[in-house]
Amino acid sequence: MQTSMNKSELTDLRKELRNHSTPAEATLWRLLKSSQIAHLKFRRQHSVGPYIIDFYCPKLKLAIELDGEVHNRQQDYDEKRTLFLNKVKNIKVLRFENKTVFENAERILEEIEGYAQECMLSTTPPVGHPSSQEEGNWG
């Protein structure tokens, strides 16, 4: 089966985005890396199909997107990407404004932890839950 994760043709762009992350991305990455939240592993600047998402947790099939000035001008693109991730790839997208990282990072962490708990407790998997799909069994 052909994978649509981290396509080789997007490697250089992903690397460029990682090396030139926004202050908000760098700050949130410090909180997410090394499995600091509920022992979940996150990847940054991870590609899924034709899109690159800011942060991705394979276990939860969860994308985290930070929105700043650029995102205010590309709402149609963001909506198409979210639809693709939700409907085609069964990936849940949590979206936060950059300023939230600086003003209320705890809220972001609480939402991630809440979603993780929802996945663990739910008998009907929410959008993004791997439920024995390609990422492996949950639990």
N, CA, C and O atoms as CSV, one atom per row, in Angstrom:
chain,resi,resn,atom,element,x,y,z
A,1,MET,N,N,0.836,-1.180,0.000
A,1,MET,CA,C,0.000,0.000,0.000
A,1,MET,C,C,0.883,1.247,0.000
A,1,MET,O,O,1.833,1.346,0.776
A,2,GLN,N,N,0.560,2.195,-0.876
A,2,GLN,CA,C,1.340,3.418,-0.976
A,2,GLN,C,C,0.951,4.364,0.151
A,2,GLN,O,O,-0.232,4.583,0.413
A,3,THR,N,N,1.938,4.909,0.799
A,3,THR,CA,C,1.667,5.804,1.924
A,3,THR,C,C,1.550,7.245,1.443
A,3,THR,O,O,2.140,7.629,0.433
A,4,SER,N,N,0.797,8.015,2.167
A,4,SER,CA,C,0.684,9.434,1.840
A,4,SER,C,C,1.240,10.283,2.982
A,4,SER,O,O,0.987,11.485,3.057
A,5,MET,N,N,1.996,9.646,3.863
A,5,MET,CA,C,2.608,10.362,4.985
A,5,MET,C,C,4.063,10.681,4.649
A,5,MET,O,O,4.794,9.841,4.124
A,6,ASN,N,N,4.461,11.901,4.960
A,6,ASN,CA,C,5.839,12.360,4.763
A,6,ASN,C,C,6.406,11.994,3.395
A,6,ASN,O,O,7.440,11.335,3.287
A,7,LYS,N,N,5.710,12.434,2.363
A,7,LYS,CA,C,6.142,12.187,0.987
A,7,LYS,C,C,7.528,12.784,0.751
A,7,LYS,O,O,7.842,13.878,1.222
A,8,SER,N,N,8.342,12.044,0.014
A,8,SER,CA,C,9.727,12.476,-0.205
A,8,SER,C,C,9.804,13.805,-0.949
A,8,SER,O,O,10.744,14.571,-0.737
A,9,GLU,N,N,8.838,14.092,-1.813
A,9,GLU,CA,C,8.894,15.354,-2.557
A,9,GLU,C,C,8.641,16.575,-1.662
A,9,GLU,O,O,8.871,17.708,-2.084
A,10,LEU,N,N,8.174,16.350,-0.441
A,10,LEU,CA,C,7.953,17.454,0.493
A,10,LEU,C,C,9.035,17.540,1.567
A,10,LEU,O,O,8.953,18.387,2.456
A,11,THR,N,N,10.044,16.678,1.496
A,11,THR,CA,C,11.092,16.632,2.522
A,11,THR,C,C,11.789,17.971,2.688
A,11,THR,O,O,11.950,18.443,3.814
A,12,ASP,N,N,12.206,18.590,1.595
A,12,ASP,CA,C,12.935,19.858,1.691
A,12,ASP,C,C,12.062,20.960,2.290
A,12,ASP,O,O,12.531,21.751,3.109
A,13,LEU,N,N,10.805,21.011,1.885
A,13,LEU,CA,C,9.905,22.028,2.415
A,13,LEU,C,C,9.650,21.797,3.904
A,13,LEU,O,O,9.629,22.752,4.681
A,14,ARG,N,N,9.456,20.534,4.312
A,14,ARG,CA,C,9.258,20.236,5.736
A,14,ARG,C,C,10.474,20.660,6.547
A,14,ARG,O,O,10.339,21.246,7.622
A,15,LYS,N,N,11.647,20.365,6.034
A,15,LYS,CA,C,12.889,20.735,6.724
A,15,LYS,C,C,13.013,22.252,6.832
A,15,LYS,O,O,13.399,22.774,7.877
A,16,GLU,N,N,12.688,22.949,5.761
A,16,GLU,CA,C,12.723,24.417,5.762
A,16,GLU,C,C,11.766,24.979,6.816
A,16,GLU,O,O,12.120,25.898,7.554
A,17,LEU,N,N,10.565,24.429,6.883
A,17,LEU,CA,C,9.582,24.889,7.869
A,17,LEU,C,C,10.046,24.607,9.296
A,17,LEU,O,O,9.837,25.430,10.187
A,18,ARG,N,N,10.674,23.452,9.519
A,18,ARG,CA,C,11.186,23.140,10.862
A,18,ARG,C,C,12.316,24.084,11.249
A,18,ARG,O,O,12.394,24.533,12.393
A,19,ASN,N,N,13.193,24.383,10.288
A,19,ASN,CA,C,14.347,25.242,10.574
A,19,ASN,C,C,13.983,26.711,10.719
A,19,ASN,O,O,14.753,27.491,11.279
A,20,HIS,N,N,12.810,27.091,10.218
A,20,HIS,CA,C,12.378,28.487,10.293
A,20,HIS,C,C,10.985,28.575,10.913
A,20,HIS,O,O,10.100,29.247,10.384
A,21,SER,N,N,10.807,27.900,12.023
A,21,SER,CA,C,9.502,27.884,12.672
A,21,SER,C,C,9.193,29.254,13.280
A,21,SER,O,O,10.090,30.034,13.603
A,22,THR,N,N,7.911,29.512,13.420
A,22,THR,CA,C,7.487,30.763,14.048
A,22,THR,C,C,7.764,30.669,15.544
A,22,THR,O,O,7.932,29.568,16.070
A,23,PRO,N,N,7.815,31.797,16.232
A,23,PRO,CA,C,7.993,31.743,17.689
A,23,PRO,C,C,6.909,30.902,18.376
A,23,PRO,O,O,7.196,30.184,19.333
A,24,ALA,N,N,5.676,30.988,17.894
A,24,ALA,CA,C,4.597,30.196,18.488
A,24,ALA,C,C,4.835,28.701,18.278
A,24,ALA,O,O,4.641,27.907,19.198
A,25,GLU,N,N,5.254,28.317,17.072
A,25,GLU,CA,C,5.542,26.904,16.801
A,25,GLU,C,C,6.689,26.405,17.674
A,25,GLU,O,O,6.612,25.313,18.236
A,26,ALA,N,N,7.741,27.194,17.787
A,26,ALA,CA,C,8.895,26.796,18.605
A,26,ALA,C,C,8.492,26.633,20.074
A,26,ALA,O,O,8.939,25.701,20.742
A,27,THR,N,N,7.661,27.527,20.567
A,27,THR,CA,C,7.216,27.454,21.958
A,27,THR,C,C,6.354,26.223,22.192
A,27,THR,O,O,6.554,25.497,23.165
A,28,LEU,N,N,5.388,25.986,21.295
A,28,LEU,CA,C,4.525,24.813,21.467
A,28,LEU,C,C,5.330,23.528,21.311
A,28,LEU,O,O,5.071,22.554,22.018
A,29,TRP,N,N,6.300,23.505,20.402
A,29,TRP,CA,C,7.116,22.304,20.220
A,29,TRP,C,C,7.854,21.954,21.509
A,29,TRP,O,O,7.979,20.776,21.845
A,30,ARG,N,N,8.340,22.948,22.228
A,30,ARG,CA,C,9.022,22.676,23.505
A,30,ARG,C,C,8.084,21.974,24.492
A,30,ARG,O,O,8.533,21.192,25.330
A,31,LEU,N,N,6.793,22.254,24.390
A,31,LEU,CA,C,5.820,21.623,25.288
A,31,LEU,C,C,5.391,20.232,24.805
A,31,LEU,O,O,4.995,19.389,25.610
A,32,LEU,N,N,5.467,19.998,23.513
A,32,LEU,CA,C,4.990,18.733,22.957
A,32,LEU,C,C,6.077,17.669,22.806
A,32,LEU,O,O,5.801,16.476,22.925
A,33,LYS,N,N,7.296,18.095,22.548
A,33,LYS,CA,C,8.348,17.123,22.227
A,33,LYS,C,C,8.683,16.233,23.417
A,33,LYS,O,O,8.357,16.555,24.559
A,34,SER,N,N,9.322,15.136,23.140
A,34,SER,CA,C,9.780,14.173,24.145
A,34,SER,C,C,8.630,13.572,24.953
A,34,SER,O,O,8.796,13.255,26.131
A,35,SER,N,N,7.484,13.419,24.330
A,35,SER,CA,C,6.327,12.738,24.947
A,35,SER,C,C,5.955,13.319,26.308
A,35,SER,O,O,5.637,12.576,27.237
A,36,GLN,N,N,5.994,14.637,26.426
A,36,GLN,CA,C,5.709,15.295,27.704
A,36,GLN,C,C,4.226,15.319,28.058
A,36,GLN,O,O,3.875,15.447,29.232
A,37,ILE,N,N,3.357,15.198,27.069
A,37,ILE,CA,C,1.914,15.259,27.321
A,37,ILE,C,C,1.342,13.858,27.188
A,37,ILE,O,O,1.309,13.290,26.096
A,38,ALA,N,N,0.899,13.312,28.297
A,38,ALA,CA,C,0.248,11.991,28.342
A,38,ALA,C,C,1.059,10.925,27.608
A,38,ALA,O,O,0.488,9.987,27.051
A,39,HIS,N,N,2.359,11.062,27.603
A,39,HIS,CA,C,3.269,10.106,26.953
A,39,HIS,C,C,2.984,9.957,25.462
A,39,HIS,O,O,3.213,8.892,24.889
A,40,LEU,N,N,2.487,11.021,24.834
A,40,LEU,CA,C,2.171,10.986,23.410
A,40,LEU,C,C,3.332,11.535,22.604
A,40,LEU,O,O,3.943,12.540,22.967
A,41,LYS,N,N,3.624,10.862,21.512
A,41,LYS,CA,C,4.691,11.310,20.628
A,41,LYS,C,C,4.094,12.201,19.541
A,41,LYS,O,O,3.113,11.842,18.889
A,42,PHE,N,N,4.708,13.368,19.361
A,42,PHE,CA,C,4.292,14.294,18.312
A,42,PHE,C,C,5.416,14.465,17.313
A,42,PHE,O,O,6.594,14.365,17.654
A,43,ARG,N,N,5.034,14.723,16.084
A,43,ARG,CA,C,5.982,15.061,15.019
A,43,ARG,C,C,5.664,16.490,14.595
A,43,ARG,O,O,4.511,16.917,14.653
A,44,ARG,N,N,6.672,17.217,14.174
A,44,ARG,CA,C,6.388,18.573,13.700
A,44,ARG,C,C,6.652,18.666,12.206
A,44,ARG,O,O,7.526,17.988,11.666
A,45,GLN,N,N,5.875,19.524,11.551
A,45,GLN,CA,C,5.928,19.707,10.112
A,45,GLN,C,C,5.857,18.347,9.411
A,45,GLN,O,O,6.760,17.961,8.670
A,46,HIS,N,N,4.785,17.654,9.662
A,46,HIS,CA,C,4.537,16.304,9.151
A,46,HIS,C,C,3.611,16.409,7.946
A,46,HIS,O,O,2.593,17.098,8.007
A,47,SER,N,N,3.953,15.735,6.856
A,47,SER,CA,C,3.079,15.822,5.686
A,47,SER,C,C,2.110,14.651,5.638
A,47,SER,O,O,2.450,13.512,5.958
A,48,VAL,N,N,0.890,14.978,5.225
A,48,VAL,CA,C,-0.170,13.997,5.007
A,48,VAL,C,C,-0.765,14.351,3.660
A,48,VAL,O,O,-1.344,15.423,3.487
A,49,GLY,N,N,-0.618,13.435,2.698
A,49,GLY,CA,C,-1.049,13.757,1.346
A,49,GLY,C,C,-0.277,14.977,0.872
A,49,GLY,O,O,0.939,15.044,1.050
A,50,PRO,N,N,-0.966,15.942,0.272
A,50,PRO,CA,C,-0.274,17.131,-0.246
A,50,PRO,C,C,-0.067,18.229,0.793
A,50,PRO,O,O,0.459,19.294,0.469
A,51,TYR,N,N,-0.474,17.984,2.030
A,51,TYR,CA,C,-0.455,19.024,3.057
A,51,TYR,C,C,0.617,18.776,4.116
A,51,TYR,O,O,0.960,17.635,4.423
A,52,ILE,N,N,1.136,19.873,4.664
A,52,ILE,CA,C,2.072,19.796,5.785
A,52,ILE,C,C,1.361,20.385,6.998
A,52,ILE,O,O,0.881,21.518,6.971
A,53,ILE,N,N,1.306,19.586,8.061
A,53,ILE,CA,C,0.632,20.037,9.272
A,53,ILE,C,C,1.680,20.377,10.326
A,53,ILE,O,O,2.751,19.772,10.373
A,54,ASP,N,N,1.357,21.349,11.168
A,54,ASP,CA,C,2.331,21.840,12.145
A,54,ASP,C,C,2.803,20.744,13.091
A,54,ASP,O,O,4.005,20.537,13.256
A,55,PHE,N,N,1.852,20.039,13.716
A,55,PHE,CA,C,2.187,18.977,14.667
A,55,PHE,C,C,1.232,17.814,14.451
A,55,PHE,O,O,0.052,18.012,14.162
A,56,TYR,N,N,1.754,16.592,14.594
A,56,TYR,CA,C,0.940,15.399,14.357
A,56,TYR,C,C,1.258,14.325,15.391
A,56,TYR,O,O,2.423,14.034,15.661
A,57,CYS,N,N,0.214,13.742,15.962
A,57,CYS,CA,C,0.348,12.627,16.894
A,57,CYS,C,C,-0.220,11.388,16.208
A,57,CYS,O,O,-1.437,11.277,16.058
A,58,PRO,N,N,0.638,10.451,15.786
A,58,PRO,CA,C,0.150,9.260,15.079
A,58,PRO,C,C,-0.779,8.386,15.920
A,58,PRO,O,O,-1.741,7.828,15.394
A,59,LYS,N,N,-0.507,8.263,17.212
A,59,LYS,CA,C,-1.317,7.386,18.053
A,59,LYS,C,C,-2.773,7.845,18.103
A,59,LYS,O,O,-3.689,7.022,18.084
A,60,LEU,N,N,-2.982,9.154,18.165
A,60,LEU,CA,C,-4.337,9.700,18.223
A,60,LEU,C,C,-4.887,10.085,16.853
A,60,LEU,O,O,-6.070,10.394,16.717
A,61,LYS,N,N,-4.028,10.065,15.848
A,61,LYS,CA,C,-4.383,10.616,14.536
A,61,LYS,C,C,-4.909,12.037,14.739
A,61,LYS,O,O,-6.014,12.389,14.325
A,62,LEU,N,N,-4.061,12.836,15.398
A,62,LEU,CA,C,-4.409,14.198,15.785
A,62,LEU,C,C,-3.432,15.192,15.172
A,62,LEU,O,O,-2.219,15.070,15.339
A,63,ALA,N,N,-3.972,16.173,14.464
A,63,ALA,CA,C,-3.178,17.272,13.914
A,63,ALA,C,C,-3.433,18.515,14.750
A,63,ALA,O,O,-4.565,18.784,15.152
A,64,ILE,N,N,-2.379,19.263,15.008
A,64,ILE,CA,C,-2.504,20.534,15.701
A,64,ILE,C,C,-1.969,21.606,14.770
A,64,ILE,O,O,-0.834,21.535,14.300
A,65,GLU,N,N,-2.803,22.592,14.513
A,65,GLU,CA,C,-2.450,23.687,13.623
A,65,GLU,C,C,-2.454,24.995,14.388
A,65,GLU,O,O,-3.376,25.279,15.153
A,66,LEU,N,N,-1.420,25.787,14.178
A,66,LEU,CA,C,-1.350,27.124,14.754
A,66,LEU,C,C,-1.633,28.136,13.654
A,66,LEU,O,O,-1.048,28.080,12.572
A,67,ASP,N,N,-2.530,29.051,13.943
A,67,ASP,CA,C,-2.947,30.042,12.950
A,67,ASP,C,C,-2.476,31.425,13.349
A,67,ASP,O,O,-2.696,31.877,14.472
A,68,GLY,N,N,-1.829,32.082,12.414
A,68,GLY,CA,C,-1.387,33.453,12.616
A,68,GLY,C,C,-1.905,34.324,11.498
A,68,GLY,O,O,-2.960,34.048,10.928
A,69,GLU,N,N,-1.171,35.373,11.178
A,69,GLU,CA,C,-1.549,36.314,10.130
A,69,GLU,C,C,-1.794,35.622,8.789
A,69,GLU,O,O,-2.784,35.916,8.119
A,70,VAL,N,N,-0.921,34.722,8.394
A,70,VAL,CA,C,-1.032,34.045,7.097
A,70,VAL,C,C,-2.341,33.280,7.004
A,70,VAL,O,O,-3.005,33.305,5.968
A,71,HIS,N,N,-2.714,32.603,8.075
A,71,HIS,CA,C,-3.919,31.780,8.050
A,71,HIS,C,C,-5.181,32.616,7.905
A,71,HIS,O,O,-6.187,32.131,7.387
A,72,ASN,N,N,-5.144,33.853,8.349
A,72,ASN,CA,C,-6.307,34.716,8.187
A,72,ASN,C,C,-6.578,35.006,6.717
A,72,ASN,O,O,-7.713,35.296,6.339
A,73,ARG,N,N,-5.545,34.930,5.892
A,73,ARG,CA,C,-5.688,35.202,4.467
A,73,ARG,C,C,-5.898,33.939,3.639
A,73,ARG,O,O,-6.141,34.025,2.436
A,74,GLN,N,N,-5.808,32.766,4.266
A,74,GLN,CA,C,-5.924,31.519,3.499
A,74,GLN,C,C,-6.968,30.592,4.096
A,74,GLN,O,O,-6.743,29.385,4.195
A,75,GLN,N,N,-8.093,31.136,4.489
A,75,GLN,CA,C,-9.125,30.336,5.146
A,75,GLN,C,C,-9.680,29.247,4.241
A,75,GLN,O,O,-9.975,28.153,4.721
A,76,ASP,N,N,-9.832,29.512,2.943
A,76,ASP,CA,C,-10.337,28.488,2.020
A,76,ASP,C,C,-9.387,27.296,1.968
A,76,ASP,O,O,-9.818,26.143,1.998
A,77,TYR,N,N,-8.087,27.587,1.888
A,77,TYR,CA,C,-7.079,26.524,1.866
A,77,TYR,C,C,-7.142,25.703,3.159
A,77,TYR,O,O,-7.113,24.473,3.121
A,78,ASP,N,N,-7.227,26.388,4.290
A,78,ASP,CA,C,-7.291,25.703,5.581
A,78,ASP,C,C,-8.530,24.823,5.680
A,78,ASP,O,O,-8.464,23.709,6.200
A,79,GLU,N,N,-9.655,25.318,5.184
A,79,GLU,CA,C,-10.892,24.525,5.219
A,79,GLU,C,C,-10.769,23.269,4.355
A,79,GLU,O,O,-11.209,22.194,4.761
A,80,LYS,N,N,-10.175,23.398,3.170
A,80,LYS,CA,C,-9.976,22.225,2.290
A,80,LYS,C,C,-9.037,21.218,2.942
A,80,LYS,O,O,-9.274,20.012,2.891
A,81,ARG,N,N,-7.977,21.718,3.549
A,81,ARG,CA,C,-7.012,20.834,4.215
A,81,ARG,C,C,-7.678,20.103,5.372
A,81,ARG,O,O,-7.502,18.894,5.521
A,82,THR,N,N,-8.435,20.817,6.190
A,82,THR,CA,C,-9.114,20.184,7.321
A,82,THR,C,C,-10.108,19.138,6.838
A,82,THR,O,O,-10.192,18.053,7.413
A,83,LEU,N,N,-10.858,19.449,5.793
A,83,LEU,CA,C,-11.803,18.487,5.236
A,83,LEU,C,C,-11.080,17.230,4.757
A,83,LEU,O,O,-11.535,16.115,5.016
A,84,PHE,N,N,-9.957,17.404,4.058
A,84,PHE,CA,C,-9.159,16.273,3.588
A,84,PHE,C,C,-8.672,15.432,4.771
A,84,PHE,O,O,-8.802,14.208,4.761
A,85,LEU,N,N,-8.118,16.083,5.776
A,85,LEU,CA,C,-7.586,15.357,6.925
A,85,LEU,C,C,-8.690,14.616,7.672
A,85,LEU,O,O,-8.504,13.464,8.064
A,86,ASN,N,N,-9.850,15.271,7.875
A,86,ASN,CA,C,-10.971,14.650,8.589
A,86,ASN,C,C,-11.604,13.515,7.805
A,86,ASN,O,O,-11.731,12.398,8.307
A,87,LYS,N,N,-11.996,13.799,6.591
A,87,LYS,CA,C,-12.817,12.859,5.817
A,87,LYS,C,C,-12.005,11.788,5.099
A,87,LYS,O,O,-12.413,10.628,5.059
A,88,VAL,N,N,-10.872,12.158,4.537
A,88,VAL,CA,C,-10.080,11.204,3.757
A,88,VAL,C,C,-9.120,10.415,4.632
A,88,VAL,O,O,-8.948,9.212,4.439
A,89,LYS,N,N,-8.496,11.081,5.587
A,89,LYS,CA,C,-7.462,10.439,6.404
A,89,LYS,C,C,-7.903,10.142,7.835
A,89,LYS,O,O,-7.146,9.552,8.605
A,90,ASN,N,N,-9.121,10.547,8.197
A,90,ASN,CA,C,-9.661,10.310,9.536
A,90,ASN,C,C,-8.743,10.887,10.627
A,90,ASN,O,O,-8.504,10.259,11.659
A,91,ILE,N,N,-8.240,12.094,10.367
A,91,ILE,CA,C,-7.362,12.788,11.302
A,91,ILE,C,C,-8.135,13.956,11.906
A,91,ILE,O,O,-8.690,14.780,11.179
A,92,LYS,N,N,-8.167,14.024,13.218
A,92,LYS,CA,C,-8.800,15.126,13.942
A,92,LYS,C,C,-7.863,16.326,13.916
A,92,LYS,O,O,-6.658,16.173,14.112
A,93,VAL,N,N,-8.401,17.512,13.679
A,93,VAL,CA,C,-7.597,18.731,13.640
A,93,VAL,C,C,-8.026,19.659,14.780
A,93,VAL,O,O,-9.194,20.033,14.888
A,94,LEU,N,N,-7.068,20.017,15.617
A,94,LEU,CA,C,-7.275,21.053,16.626
A,94,LEU,C,C,-6.536,22.287,16.141
A,94,LEU,O,O,-5.361,22.213,15.782
A,95,ARG,N,N,-7.219,23.413,16.130
A,95,ARG,CA,C,-6.666,24.648,15.588
A,95,ARG,C,C,-6.636,25.716,16.682
A,95,ARG,O,O,-7.622,25.919,17.391
A,96,PHE,N,N,-5.494,26.395,16.810
A,96,PHE,CA,C,-5.322,27.433,17.816
A,96,PHE,C,C,-4.660,28.647,17.179
A,96,PHE,O,O,-3.872,28.514,16.242
A,97,GLU,N,N,-4.982,29.824,17.687
A,97,GLU,CA,C,-4.303,31.028,17.239
A,97,GLU,C,C,-2.923,31.089,17.896
A,97,GLU,O,O,-2.734,30.630,19.023
A,98,ASN,N,N,-1.968,31.661,17.173
A,98,ASN,CA,C,-0.611,31.791,17.712
A,98,ASN,C,C,-0.606,32.445,19.091
A,98,ASN,O,O,0.128,32.016,19.981
A,99,LYS,N,N,-1.420,33.479,19.266
A,99,LYS,CA,C,-1.398,34.206,20.533
A,99,LYS,C,C,-1.795,33.321,21.711
A,99,LYS,O,O,-1.391,33.583,22.844
A,100,THR,N,N,-2.581,32.274,21.456
A,100,THR,CA,C,-2.982,31.370,22.534
A,100,THR,C,C,-1.778,30.638,23.114
A,100,THR,O,O,-1.752,30.338,24.308
A,101,VAL,N,N,-0.788,30.349,22.283
A,101,VAL,CA,C,0.425,29.677,22.760
A,101,VAL,C,C,1.094,30.527,23.835
A,101,VAL,O,O,1.600,29.996,24.824
A,102,PHE,N,N,1.099,31.832,23.646
A,102,PHE,CA,C,1.772,32.732,24.590
A,102,PHE,C,C,0.878,33.154,25.746
A,102,PHE,O,O,1.355,33.360,26.862
A,103,GLU,N,N,-0.417,33.282,25.482
A,103,GLU,CA,C,-1.318,33.803,26.501
A,103,GLU,C,C,-1.973,32.712,27.341
A,103,GLU,O,O,-2.339,32.953,28.491
A,104,ASN,N,N,-2.126,31.506,26.772
A,104,ASN,CA,C,-2.841,30.455,27.491
A,104,ASN,C,C,-2.444,29.070,26.970
A,104,ASN,O,O,-3.298,28.301,26.528
A,105,ALA,N,N,-1.165,28.760,27.024
A,105,ALA,CA,C,-0.677,27.464,26.540
A,105,ALA,C,C,-1.328,26.314,27.288
A,105,ALA,O,O,-1.520,25.233,26.732
A,106,GLU,N,N,-1.664,26.543,28.533
A,106,GLU,CA,C,-2.304,25.498,29.340
A,106,GLU,C,C,-3.613,25.026,28.696
A,106,GLU,O,O,-3.943,23.841,28.759
A,107,ARG,N,N,-4.350,25.942,28.082
A,107,ARG,CA,C,-5.601,25.586,27.403
A,107,ARG,C,C,-5.330,24.598,26.262
A,107,ARG,O,O,-6.076,23.638,26.073
A,108,ILE,N,N,-4.272,24.840,25.518
A,108,ILE,CA,C,-3.914,23.942,24.414
A,108,ILE,C,C,-3.594,22.558,24.958
A,108,ILE,O,O,-4.086,21.555,24.442
A,109,LEU,N,N,-2.780,22.502,25.988
A,109,LEU,CA,C,-2.399,21.216,26.575
A,109,LEU,C,C,-3.613,20.493,27.142
A,109,LEU,O,O,-3.721,19.273,27.021
A,110,GLU,N,N,-4.526,21.235,27.758
A,110,GLU,CA,C,-5.740,20.629,28.305
A,110,GLU,C,C,-6.616,20.041,27.197
A,110,GLU,O,O,-7.194,18.968,27.366
A,111,GLU,N,N,-6.713,20.736,26.076
A,111,GLU,CA,C,-7.522,20.219,24.964
A,111,GLU,C,C,-6.907,18.944,24.384
A,111,GLU,O,O,-7.627,18.006,24.043
A,112,ILE,N,N,-5.597,18.910,24.276
A,112,ILE,CA,C,-4.921,17.709,23.769
A,112,ILE,C,C,-5.151,16.549,24.735
A,112,ILE,O,O,-5.519,15.451,24.317
A,113,GLU,N,N,-4.935,16.797,26.022
A,113,GLU,CA,C,-5.140,15.748,27.025
A,113,GLU,C,C,-6.599,15.297,27.057
A,113,GLU,O,O,-6.877,14.106,27.194
A,114,GLY,N,N,-7.520,16.233,26.932
A,114,GLY,CA,C,-8.941,15.893,26.903
A,114,GLY,C,C,-9.291,15.022,25.715
A,114,GLY,O,O,-10.062,14.071,25.839
A,115,TYR,N,N,-8.726,15.345,24.564
A,115,TYR,CA,C,-8.978,14.530,23.374
A,115,TYR,C,C,-8.386,13.128,23.554
A,115,TYR,O,O,-9.005,12.136,23.168
A,116,ALA,N,N,-7.195,13.049,24.138
A,116,ALA,CA,C,-6.572,11.745,24.384
A,116,ALA,C,C,-7.448,10.902,25.309
A,116,ALA,O,O,-7.636,9.710,25.069
A,117,GLN,N,N,-7.982,11.514,26.360
A,117,GLN,CA,C,-8.863,10.783,27.281
A,117,GLN,C,C,-10.137,10.355,26.579
A,117,GLN,O,O,-10.622,9.245,26.798
A,118,GLU,N,N,-10.685,11.217,25.743
A,118,GLU,CA,C,-11.890,10.888,24.978
A,118,GLU,C,C,-11.646,9.655,24.112
A,118,GLU,O,O,-12.505,8.779,24.010
A,119,CYS,N,N,-10.489,9.596,23.500
A,119,CYS,CA,C,-10.143,8.449,22.651
A,119,CYS,C,C,-10.052,7.166,23.475
A,119,CYS,O,O,-10.506,6.109,23.038
A,120,MET,N,N,-9.467,7.264,24.662
A,120,MET,CA,C,-9.278,6.079,25.501
A,120,MET,C,C,-10.588,5.578,26.098
A,120,MET,O,O,-10.761,4.374,26.289
A,121,LEU,N,N,-11.516,6.495,26.395
A,121,LEU,CA,C,-12.750,6.119,27.076
A,121,LEU,C,C,-13.898,5.797,26.132
A,121,LEU,O,O,-14.844,5.111,26.520
A,122,SER,N,N,-13.828,6.271,24.929
A,122,SER,CA,C,-14.943,6.145,24.001
A,122,SER,C,C,-15.069,4.731,23.441
A,122,SER,O,O,-14.076,4.112,23.058
A,123,THR,N,N,-16.308,4.228,23.397
A,123,THR,CA,C,-16.547,2.946,22.732
A,123,THR,C,C,-16.765,3.162,21.244
A,123,THR,O,O,-16.564,2.245,20.447
A,124,THR,N,N,-17.176,4.370,20.860
A,124,THR,CA,C,-17.278,4.744,19.461
A,124,THR,C,C,-16.147,5.723,19.199
A,124,THR,O,O,-16.196,6.859,19.670
A,125,PRO,N,N,-15.122,5.301,18.449
A,125,PRO,CA,C,-13.957,6.155,18.273
A,125,PRO,C,C,-14.303,7.493,17.633
A,125,PRO,O,O,-15.039,7.531,16.647
A,126,PRO,N,N,-13.778,8.605,18.186
A,126,PRO,CA,C,-13.985,9.907,17.572
A,126,PRO,C,C,-13.142,10.037,16.309
A,126,PRO,O,O,-12.267,9.210,16.050
A,127,VAL,N,N,-13.405,11.067,15.533
A,127,VAL,CA,C,-12.590,11.325,14.347
A,127,VAL,C,C,-11.141,11.382,14.778
A,127,VAL,O,O,-10.803,12.057,15.750
A,128,GLY,N,N,-10.284,10.679,14.059
A,128,GLY,CA,C,-8.868,10.679,14.368
A,128,GLY,C,C,-8.412,9.468,15.142
A,128,GLY,O,O,-7.220,9.161,15.158
A,129,HIS,N,N,-9.329,8.772,15.785
A,129,HIS,CA,C,-8.954,7.592,16.552
A,129,HIS,C,C,-8.526,6.484,15.593
A,129,HIS,O,O,-9.271,6.172,14.664
A,130,PRO,N,N,-7.346,5.875,15.785
A,130,PRO,CA,C,-6.835,4.891,14.832
A,130,PRO,C,C,-7.612,3.592,14.802
A,130,PRO,O,O,-7.612,2.920,13.770
A,131,SER,N,N,-8.269,3.207,15.873
A,131,SER,CA,C,-9.069,1.982,15.972
A,131,SER,C,C,-8.637,0.872,15.029
A,131,SER,O,O,-9.377,0.468,14.133
A,132,SER,N,N,-7.441,0.397,15.248
A,132,SER,CA,C,-6.817,-0.708,14.515
A,132,SER,C,C,-6.646,-0.445,13.026
A,132,SER,O,O,-6.659,-1.377,12.223
A,133,GLN,N,N,-6.484,0.830,12.654
A,133,GLN,CA,C,-6.170,1.148,11.269
A,133,GLN,C,C,-4.663,1.073,11.095
A,133,GLN,O,O,-3.984,0.456,11.916
A,134,GLU,N,N,-4.128,1.677,10.063
A,134,GLU,CA,C,-2.722,1.542,9.696
A,134,GLU,C,C,-1.736,1.950,10.776
A,134,GLU,O,O,-0.603,1.470,10.766
A,135,GLU,N,N,-2.119,2.816,11.711
A,135,GLU,CA,C,-1.184,3.275,12.743
A,135,GLU,C,C,-1.033,2.251,13.865
A,135,GLU,O,O,-0.161,2.411,14.720
A,136,GLY,N,N,-1.849,1.217,13.884
A,136,GLY,CA,C,-1.745,0.199,14.935
A,136,GLY,C,C,-2.938,0.247,15.854
A,136,GLY,O,O,-3.743,1.176,15.784
A,137,ASN,N,N,-3.060,-0.728,16.702
A,137,ASN,CA,C,-4.185,-0.826,17.620
A,137,ASN,C,C,-4.080,0.186,18.727
A,137,ASN,O,O,-2.987,0.519,19.185
A,138,TRP,N,N,-5.237,0.679,19.161
A,138,TRP,CA,C,-5.294,1.639,20.264
A,138,TRP,C,C,-5.351,0.881,21.573
A,138,TRP,O,O,-5.990,-0.166,21.681
A,139,GLY,N,N,-4.678,1.425,22.553
A,139,GLY,CA,C,-4.814,0.872,23.897
A,139,GLY,C,C,-3.638,0.103,24.372
A,139,GLY,O,O,-3.647,-0.407,25.493
